[in-house]
Every structure is written in structure tokens, then in C-alpha cells.
Amino acid sequence: MRTSAVGFALLLMLALASAAQAQGMGLDLSGSEPPPTDSDSEDTGDPGAVGMDLSADTAGAELLPRAVLLGLDTPERAGAAVAGRWLRGLYGAVRGVGGVALGASFKDTKERLSDGYETALKCTSASCLAEPAETLDANLLVTARLALEDDGWTFRLWTYDHDRGVVETDSLTGRNPKDAKFQQGGARLLADRLKSLAKPRSVLKVNVNVSQAVVRLGEKTLGVGSLEARVPPVESTLTVEAEEYSTYTKKLDLKPGETSSVDVYLESTGPAPEGPGDEVASSRKKKSGPSGPSIFKRPALYTAVAGLVAVGVGAFLGSDAKKVGDRAVDADNNGVIDISRGERIDAQSQANLATALMVGGAAVTAGSVAWLVVVPTKSAPPPVAPGTDTAPASSTGLHVVFGGSF
């Protein structure tokens, strides 16, 4: 009976021990290692595993250079096991640098690079980091690697400076990837590198009179028409061009944190508007001078002068005939006129000739003067531009020209 009681007591103690172990009771009775924490788990690529707000929206960060951390390459399993802790420290280092803004979260970086993410993560040269930097709009693009090398565990950084197109390298060795001091040293290494490269952006405002003009700064196209853009604080050449317009170029020395404004006026170099040809233009230019021949080139002037001369000659001859007529009297009252028959006939002829000359000359002079005053100068026919079709006018009229242009 006593043996049964002892056995029952032992069974009860074992049952209580099993219940205590199942419920925890604040004791570790399993004898196994504690379950791994989130910090010791392998990196899943989720920003939540890092435990930080990785959004790129930072107040007052408009002019800060954008830094993007691609991630941490861990070829060995031991390094991958602590990747979460390392990433937490690296992102904290980026956040701690006041001169930069985090450009993209870890998740956003992987989504935007898509299939090219793994290639970019393992890239160590400017040739393969330039395109991811453009895609992520990153001024500073960082990729890291934690691996076991000949000298032991080595942490390496490759920081691509997009403004200069160069890659800066840094490295740090340690005994164990789980070592907290090793991890803190890697974070400081990244922070120091970012501080040395970070420069505030410049703001460039371009005002152009042509809406379709293409604006370029160096080799990069900023946009079309008037714009405002954040640009690297370096010396560069601004180029503004458009089809059928002159090209504008200007060298700019952009300063960190400053705003530069450029007003651009492009002049049209396209084809001239349709109009008369060169020959017509030259003929019109000539026509804009004296509008017709000079009066001295008109025959009517000389016929008028000839008429006046005839009138003068007639007057002279008439005066001689009058003198002879004045002597045709009988001064001595002898019944005989004092001039001879020949003188009388000559005087009569001169008088007739004088009358004819004066009448004819006066008529010619009057007609010539009237022609000069009344009849306008004959103008040349209007010029016809080369290649212009002019339909001939249908006319049955008879044109009679007397002499020429008077």
C-alpha cells in the first residue's frame, strides 16, 4: 500500500512538471537554444524588417542630394543570417547624415529595378551603375557587400557619384559579422562617405519664347519649353534649340543651393514667307525712284522750242517787211513811190513768210505745251514674276501709235 502511494506521488510530480513546461512558467526546461530573433533572421528584403521609415519624403529636402542604398550582398550563409542587423545600421547611417535625403525605400528600389536589381546590387563600376541611378533618380547610389575573404570578414562599399560619373570604394574588416562594433564601423564608413560627397542641388529656371524648344544641360535633356529643374552644382553648358529657330548656348557655373534663372529668346531661321521673286523686288526697287523719263527726254519739249524759234524768225522777217512798207510812200509828191518794184515784191514775200512762220510756230508751240501738260508720261508695263502664268487678254481693238511718246 505504501509502495502504491509512492508511485502515485511520482506520477503526479511528472504530470505537474510536464504542465509547467508546456505553459512556460518563466523557466526554460527544454535545454535548447533560444529561438532566433528578427535581428538574427535572414534579410527578407522587406523594409519592415529593418524597423525604420524609409520613405523619401523629408521636409525641407528639396535641394538635398538623393541617396539610395541598393542593399547588402551576402554570399555566405553566416553573413545572410545577420543581414537584417547590417541593413538597419546602414539605413540609420543614411538617415543620420543631414546633408542627404533617402531617395527610395528598399522595397521601392527592388520594384523599380525589377529584373535588373540583382545585377545592380553586385555591380562595382560606373558603367553598370549609371542606368540604375537614372532609373531611381539617385545622385548617390550605394551598394554593399559582406563576405568572407582572405583577410577575414570584409565589408565593402561602392558609392556611385552620378554628378561626376565615378565610383568611390571603401572597405572594413572584422572578426565576426555578428560583432556589434563591426556593424557600427560599417555604418560610420557609409556616413563618412556620404558626407564627403553630398552637395546641395542647384535650381535652374529657363524661360524660353518657343514652347517646343528642347532644353539640355550638358548631355542631359531637362525638358521642353520653359521649366524649373534641380541640377548638379557644377560647371556645364546650357543648350536650347528648336527646329527652324536659332540655337542658344551658354556656359553656367552652378553653385550649391543657389537658383539661376536664364531668359532665352530664339530667332526664327525658317523659310521666308511667300512673295514676289528677287527680280520683281529689284524691279520694284528701281520703280520706286523717278517715276518715268525726264522732261528733257520728251520730243514735245523740242517741238515747242522749234515753234518758238519759228515765231521769232517770223517776227524778225515781219519787222523787215514793215520797214519796207513804211518807206512805200510818195515823200516828194512826184507821183512815184520811193521804193522799187523789187523791194516791194521782196517785202511782200517776207511779210507772207513771217506770217506763216509766226502762225505755224505758235500752233506748234501751243500743241507741244499742251502735250507736255495734258498727256501723262508713258509708263512701262508691270513686271511679271518668273514662272507666273499670265493669261493673254482677248482683244480685237486696233492700236494706232503716232510717232512715239510726247
ABEGO torsion letter per residue (X at the ends): XAAAAAAAAAAAAAAAAAAAAAAGGGBBAAGBBBBBBAAABBBAGBAAAAGBBABABBBGAAABBBBBBAEBBBABAAAAAAAAAAAAAAAAAAAABAABBBABBAAAAAAAAEAAAAAAAABABAAAAAAAAAAAGBABBBBBBBBBBAAEBBBBBBBBBAAAGBBBBBBBBBABAABAAAAAAAAAAAAAAAAAABBBBBBBBBBBABAABBBBBEABBAEBEBBBBBBBBBBBBBBBBBBGBBBBBBBBBBBBGBBBBBBBBBBBABBBBBBBBAAAAAAAAAAABBBEBBAAABAAAAAAAAAAAAAAAAAAAAAAAAAAAAABBBAAGAGBBABBAAAAAAAAAAAAAAAAAAAAAAAAAAAAAAAAAABBBBBBBBBBBBGBBBBBBBBABBBBBBGEBX
